[in-house]
Amino acid sequence: MDNKELWQSVLAQMQFHVSKANFATWFKNTEIISKDDKTIVISVPNAFSKEWLSNKYNKLILKALRDTDEQIKDLTFIINPQAQKVNPPSFRNIPVEDKIETEQLKFDEFKINKDTNLNPKYTFDNFVVGSFNELANAAALAVSENPGNIYNPLFIYGGVGLGKTHLIQAIGNKIAEDSSKKKVKYISSEKFVSNIVSAIRGGSIEALKNSLSSIDVLIIDDIQFLAGKNKTQEEFFHTFNSLYEKNKQIVLSSDRPPNAIPELEERLRSRFEGGMIADVSLPDYETRLVILKNKAQEKNLNISEEVLEYIASNVKKNIRELEGALNRLSLHTKTNDLSITIDSAKQLLKGFVFSPFDVVSYKKIIETVAKFYSLDEKSIFSCTRRKEIVRPRQVAMFLLRKELRYSFPAIARKFGGKDHTTAIYAYKKIMQENEENNQLTEELNLIKQRIYSG
């Protein structure tokens, strides 16, 4: 059996043990390039693939190899230079005029497609998959391969800066690339609302609906902003039905699941829940480190493992913050022509380092809970027993106890001198429901993400 056949045999086995999403992400463009002294050498396209395969799948790959050839004792991964992307030009020692031209070239490379509104930089190839987004990525891949016939609609939700926009645009880009005949359109919910309002005022609502009904793949970002906009929801409902009945693909993103969007019409909520709902949560340490290595390579940054590990350990809010931290270091190296040490990284990233005690406050919790449930902050402190007020009030009390370790009498004082047994009851009630009610668990997780992300 030659090296190519051996590796194909291994890949066939891997597909039984690894999710489709992870297989597509980590085993793409890999091959056996040599077999010497009972050691297999596997080429990989980049540094973060090497890191992930050697740390996560080493034993699994070795077992698959030994099932075919018992004499194989070890394997190693090397980066294949031919498979790597050409490094972007360094800005050092480049005249100012050339820097501007280079920046323009970089901008043009990722110019928004006027027909689809998609950013071509958002692809599955550069989307890092981990336990925090594996289900969402797998569903997105499935939809991109068979639009309109599986997971329709696809509803992806999660906190700010976790990659939702990247993922839903990757769907559109892959479909547009695979089939030029399919009409793909990405639009933010704010733009969608604006278009509906303008069409109503201009008497062209039918023309707009006809235009939307001709789309094969409709992707709408931040659908939660339709909440409370009754006329827009009504028009979207008709558009949704028109597309759905023709097996056209609908992809939606939101900062929360459908059942947690306030003032959303029940018929729309039912449509959203009729497809596939997948969440994107906070990435763990290992995934944050892989993301950093990926971004550093894309930006042609030479940053030590120690510094990257420091960032991964301390910048925990979201992926956007990780990239922001790298951009800060990149700017420093380009401006000062200095390498980054662990001490300089700590100094430069003071504003990025995650510290719950710096971020969370009584005011932040009340403000976040009120916004999440679309309430005025004052209403949380009112004496009303209306359900839509009581639940947020109990959640706020629970979080003050859980996150800030407030005493029950202190919580009672914050809520207008109520008896502290009210605070105890609220805490125990939310604690118990959190263990039994998946919807409440999702709501609490999303609220805490917002609290800690600033």
C-alpha positions in Angstrom: 0.0 0.0 0.0 1.5 3.3 -1.0 1.4 6.5 1.1 -1.6 7.9 -0.7 -3.7 4.8 -0.3 -2.6 4.5 3.4 -3.7 8.0 4.1 -7.0 7.6 2.3 -7.6 4.5 4.5 -6.9 6.6 7.6 -9.2 9.4 6.5 -12.0 6.9 5.9 -11.7 5.7 9.5 -11.4 9.3 10.8 -14.9 10.1 9.4 -16.4 7.5 11.8 -14.8 9.1 14.9 -14.7 12.8 14.0 -17.7 15.2 13.3 -18.2 16.3 9.8 -17.4 19.9 10.8 -14.1 19.0 12.4 -13.1 16.6 9.7 -13.6 19.4 7.0 -11.7 21.9 9.2 -8.6 19.9 10.3 -8.0 17.1 7.8 -8.3 19.2 4.6 -5.1 19.5 2.5 -3.3 16.9 4.6 -1.3 13.9 3.2 1.5 11.4 4.1 4.7 12.6 2.6 7.1 10.0 3.9 7.4 6.7 5.9 10.8 6.1 7.4 12.0 4.0 10.4 8.5 3.2 11.4 7.6 6.9 11.6 4.9 8.5 9.4 5.4 12.1 8.4 2.1 14.0 7.6 2.1 17.4 5.9 -0.5 20.0 7.0 -1.3 23.3 5.4 -0.5 25.6 8.3 0.6 26.0 11.9 -2.7 25.9 13.6 -3.7 22.7 11.8 -0.5 21.1 13.0 -1.2 22.2 16.5 -4.8 20.9 16.5 -4.0 17.6 14.9 -1.0 16.8 17.1 -2.8 17.7 20.3 -6.3 16.5 19.6 -6.1 13.7 17.1 -2.6 12.2 17.4 -3.6 9.0 19.2 -6.7 8.5 17.0 -4.6 8.9 13.8 -1.8 6.6 15.1 -4.4 3.9 16.0 -5.9 4.1 12.5 -2.4 3.8 11.0 -1.5 0.8 13.2 -4.7 -1.0 12.2 -3.3 -0.9 8.6 0.4 -1.4 9.4 1.3 -2.7 12.9 5.0 -1.7 12.4 4.2 2.0 12.5 5.2 3.3 15.9 5.1 7.1 15.7 4.0 10.0 13.5 4.9 13.6 13.2 3.4 16.7 11.5 5.2 19.2 9.3 3.9 22.3 7.6 4.0 22.0 3.8 5.3 25.4 2.6 3.6 24.9 -0.8 0.2 24.7 0.8 0.6 27.9 2.8 -0.8 31.2 1.6 1.6 33.8 0.4 2.4 36.1 3.3 1.1 39.6 3.1 3.8 42.3 2.6 5.5 43.7 5.7 4.9 47.4 6.3 8.4 48.1 7.6 10.6 50.2 5.5 7.9 50.8 2.9 7.3 54.4 1.7 4.1 56.1 2.9 2.7 56.2 -0.6 3.3 52.5 -1.1 1.7 51.7 2.3 -1.5 53.4 1.2 -1.5 51.5 -2.0 -0.9 48.2 -0.2 -3.8 48.9 2.3 -6.1 49.7 -0.7 -5.1 46.3 -2.3 -5.9 44.6 1.0 -9.3 46.4 1.1 -10.1 45.5 -2.5 -9.3 41.8 -1.8 -12.3 41.6 0.6 -14.6 44.0 -1.2 -18.3 43.4 -0.4 -20.0 41.7 -3.3 -22.6 44.1 -4.6 -25.0 41.4 -5.8 -25.0 39.3 -2.6 -23.9 41.8 0.1 -21.5 39.1 1.3 -17.9 39.7 2.5 -15.7 37.1 0.6 -13.3 36.9 3.6 -16.0 34.9 5.6 -15.5 31.3 4.5 -15.6 27.9 6.2 -11.9 27.4 5.5 -10.9 30.2 7.9 -13.6 29.5 10.5 -12.1 27.8 13.6 -14.3 25.0 14.9 -14.4 24.0 18.6 -16.8 22.5 21.0 -18.4 25.9 21.5 -19.7 26.1 17.8 -19.4 22.6 16.5 -23.2 22.0 16.1 -23.7 25.4 14.4 -20.8 24.8 12.0 -22.0 21.3 11.1 -25.5 22.6 10.4 -24.2 25.5 8.4 -22.1 23.1 6.2 -25.1 20.9 5.7 -27.2 23.8 4.6 -24.5 25.1 2.2 -24.3 21.7 0.5 -28.1 21.2 0.2 -29.8 24.6 0.5 -33.6 24.6 0.9 -33.9 20.9 1.6 -32.3 20.5 5.1 -32.5 22.6 8.3 -34.9 25.2 6.9 -34.8 27.7 8.4 -31.4 27.6 10.0 -31.4 29.8 13.2 -28.0 30.5 14.8 -27.8 32.4 18.0 -25.2 33.5 20.5 -23.5 36.5 22.2 -21.7 39.4 20.5 -18.4 38.7 18.7 -18.6 34.9 18.7 -18.6 34.4 14.9 -22.3 34.2 14.0 -21.9 36.7 11.1 -18.9 34.8 9.8 -20.7 31.5 9.8 -23.9 32.7 8.1 -22.0 34.6 5.5 -19.8 31.5 4.9 -23.0 29.7 4.0 -23.8 32.3 1.4 -20.3 32.4 0.0 -20.1 28.6 -0.4 -23.5 28.4 -2.1 -22.7 31.3 -4.4 -19.4 29.7 -5.3 -20.9 26.3 -5.9 -23.8 27.5 -7.9 -23.8 30.7 -9.9 -27.5 30.1 -10.8 -28.7 30.5 -7.2 -29.5 34.1 -6.1 -28.1 34.7 -2.6 -28.8 37.8 -0.6 -27.4 38.8 2.9 -29.0 41.6 4.7 -28.9 43.0 8.3 -32.2 43.2 10.1 -31.8 47.0 10.4 -31.4 47.3 6.6 -34.4 45.0 6.2 -36.6 47.1 8.4 -35.4 50.3 6.7 -36.3 48.8 3.3 -39.8 47.8 4.5 -40.5 51.2 5.9 -39.2 53.0 2.8 -41.3 50.7 0.6 -44.5 51.3 2.6 -44.0 55.1 2.5 -43.2 55.0 -1.2 -46.0 52.7 -2.1 -43.7 50.0 -3.5 -44.1 47.3 -0.9 -45.4 44.8 -3.5 -42.3 45.4 -5.7 -40.1 44.8 -2.7 -41.9 41.5 -1.8 -41.6 40.3 -5.4 -37.9 41.1 -5.3 -37.4 39.1 -2.1 -39.5 36.2 -3.3 -37.1 35.7 -6.2 -34.2 35.0 -3.8 -32.9 31.4 -3.5 -31.0 31.9 -0.2 -32.0 34.7 2.1 -29.7 35.4 5.0 -30.7 37.9 7.7 -28.4 38.9 10.5 -29.6 40.0 14.0 -33.2 39.1 13.5 -34.0 40.0 17.1 -34.3 43.7 15.9 -37.6 42.8 14.3 -39.1 42.6 17.8 -41.9 45.1 18.4 -42.0 46.2 14.8 -45.4 44.8 13.9 -45.7 45.9 10.3 -42.2 44.7 9.5 -42.9 41.4 11.1 -46.1 41.0 9.1 -44.3 41.6 5.8 -41.5 39.3 6.8 -44.0 36.6 7.7 -45.4 36.7 4.1 -41.9 36.8 2.6 -40.8 33.8 4.8 -43.8 31.8 3.8 -43.3 32.6 0.1 -39.7 31.4 0.2 -40.3 28.4 2.4 -43.1 27.1 0.2 -40.7 27.2 -2.8 -38.0 25.3 -0.8 -35.8 28.4 -0.8 -33.2 28.5 2.0 -33.6 30.9 4.9 -30.8 31.6 7.4 -31.2 33.7 10.4 -28.9 34.9 13.3 -29.9 36.4 16.6 -28.4 37.2 20.0 -30.9 34.8 21.7 -33.1 31.8 20.8 -36.6 32.5 19.3 -38.4 31.8 22.5 -36.4 34.5 24.3 -37.1 37.3 21.8 -39.6 39.7 23.3 -42.5 41.1 21.3 -42.0 38.6 18.5 -45.3 37.4 16.9 -46.1 33.8 17.8 -46.5 32.8 14.2 -43.0 34.0 13.4 -41.6 32.3 16.6 -43.3 29.1 15.4 -41.7 29.4 12.0 -38.2 30.0 13.4 -38.5 27.0 15.8 -39.7 24.8 12.9 -36.2 24.4 11.5 -32.8 23.9 13.1 -31.7 26.0 16.1 -28.0 26.0 17.0 -26.1 28.1 19.5 -22.6 29.6 19.5 -21.2 29.9 23.0 -17.9 31.2 24.4 -14.7 29.4 23.1 -12.6 27.5 25.6 -8.9 28.1 26.2 -7.7 25.6 23.7 -9.9 27.0 20.9 -8.9 30.6 21.8 -5.3 29.6 21.4 -5.9 28.0 18.0 -7.8 31.1 16.9 -4.9 33.4 18.0 -2.4 31.3 16.1 -4.6 31.4 13.0 -5.1 35.1 13.2 -1.3 35.7 13.9 -0.4 33.7 10.8 -3.0 35.6 8.7 -1.5 38.9 9.8 2.1 37.7 9.4 2.8 38.4 13.1 5.8 36.7 14.8 4.5 36.4 18.3 5.9 33.9 20.9 3.9 31.0 22.2 4.2 32.5 25.7 2.5 35.7 24.6 -0.2 33.9 22.7 -0.9 31.7 25.8 -1.1 34.8 27.9 -3.7 36.3 25.6 -5.7 33.1 25.4 -5.7 32.8 29.2 -6.8 36.4 29.9 -8.9 37.6 27.0 -12.1 35.6 27.4 -14.9 37.9 26.3 -15.3 36.8 22.6 -13.4 36.2 19.4 -13.6 39.9 18.4 -11.7 40.8 21.5 -9.0 38.2 20.7 -8.5 39.8 17.3 -8.5 43.3 18.9 -5.8 42.2 21.2 -3.7 41.0 18.3 -4.3 44.2 16.4 -3.0 46.2 19.3 0.2 44.1 19.4 0.5 44.3 15.6 0.3 48.1 15.6 2.9 48.3 18.3 5.4 46.2 16.4 4.8 48.1 13.1 5.1 51.5 14.8 8.1 50.8 17.0 9.8 48.0 15.0 10.1 46.0 18.3 9.3 42.4 19.1 6.6 41.7 21.7 7.8 40.3 25.1 5.5 39.0 27.8 6.0 42.2 29.8 5.2 44.5 26.9 2.2 42.4 26.0 0.8 42.8 29.6 1.3 46.5 29.4 -0.3 46.9 26.0 -3.3 44.7 26.7 -4.4 46.1 30.1 -7.7 47.2 28.5 -8.4 43.7 27.1 -7.6 41.5 30.1 -10.7 39.8 31.5 -11.4 40.6 35.1 -14.9 40.0 36.4 -14.4 42.3 39.4 -13.5 45.2 37.0 -16.4 44.6 34.7 -19.4 43.5 36.8 -21.3 45.9 39.0 -24.8 46.3 40.5 -25.6 48.9 37.8 -24.3 46.7 35.0 -26.4 43.7 36.1 -29.6 45.8 36.3 -29.0 47.5 33.0 -28.2 44.3 31.2 -31.3 42.4 32.6 -33.6 45.3 31.7 -32.2 45.5 28.1 -32.4 41.8 27.7 -36.1 41.7 28.6 -36.8 45.0 26.7 -37.8 46.8 29.9 -37.2 50.2 31.4 -34.8 49.8 34.4 -37.3 51.5 36.7 -40.0 48.9 36.0 -37.8 46.2 37.5 -38.0 48.0 40.9 -41.8 48.5 40.7 -44.2 46.7 43.0 -46.2 45.2 40.2 -46.8 41.4 40.1 -47.1 41.3 36.3 -45.3 38.2 35.0 -43.3 40.1 32.5 -41.8 42.2 35.3 -41.6 39.6 38.1 -39.3 37.2 36.2 -36.7 39.8 35.2 -36.8 41.1 38.8 -36.1 37.6 40.2 -33.3 37.1 37.6 -31.7 40.4 38.7 -31.8 39.3 42.3 -30.4 35.9 41.5 -27.5 37.5 39.6 -26.7 40.0 42.3 -26.4 37.1 44.7 -24.6 34.7 42.3 -22.2 37.1 40.6 -21.6 39.8 43.2 -22.2 37.8 46.4 -24.6 40.4 47.7 -26.3 39.4 51.0 -30.0 38.9 50.9 -30.7 41.9 53.1 -28.5 44.0 50.8 -30.5 42.8 47.7 -33.7 43.6 49.5 -32.5 47.1 50.2 -31.6 47.6 46.6 -35.2 46.7 45.7 -36.9 49.3 47.8 -36.6 47.7 51.3 -38.5 44.5 50.5 -38.2 41.8 53.1 -35.1 39.8 52.6 -37.1 36.6 52.4 -38.4 37.9 49.0 -34.8 37.9 47.8 -34.2 34.4 49.2 -37.3 33.2 47.4 -36.3 34.8 44.1 -32.8 33.3 44.3 -34.0 29.8 45.1 -36.8 29.9 42.5 -34.4 30.9 39.7 -31.8 28.4 41.0 -34.3 25.6 40.8 -35.8 26.6 37.4 -32.3 26.9 36.0 -31.8 23.2 36.7 -35.1 22.2 35.2 -35.8 24.8 32.4 -33.5 24.8 29.4 -35.0 28.1 28.2 -34.1 29.9 31.4 -30.6 28.4 31.4 -30.1 29.8 27.9 -31.4 33.2 29.0 -29.1 33.3 32.0 -26.1 32.3 29.9 -26.8 35.0 27.3 -27.3 37.7 30.0 -24.0 36.7 31.7 -22.2 36.9 28.4 -23.5 40.4 27.9 -22.5 41.4 31.5 -18.9 40.2 31.1 -18.5 41.5 27.5 -18.8 45.0 28.6 
